[in-house]
């Protein structure tokens, strides 16, 4: 695996932080979790959804 540039590392960390924040909010408000997830996905474009699907595949492989 090649190393990431400083900018790429920052973006990856920012993305991971946002995902962790969303997961935490969903855990804190379980009655709103589905609505929160749907709202987050609705804001993604096609490229963002493809990235999310690829990440889900990598997570499944790692389990």
RAJOKA-V562314 format. One line per field, one symbol per residue. psi: psi as a letter, one per 30 degrees, with the letter a starting at -180 (. if undefined). Layout:
# RAJOKA-V562314
psi: ???
This chain:
# RAJOKA-V562314
psi: klllleeeeeeeeeeeeeeeeeeeeeeeifffeeeeeeeeeffkaeeeeeeeeeeeeeeeef.
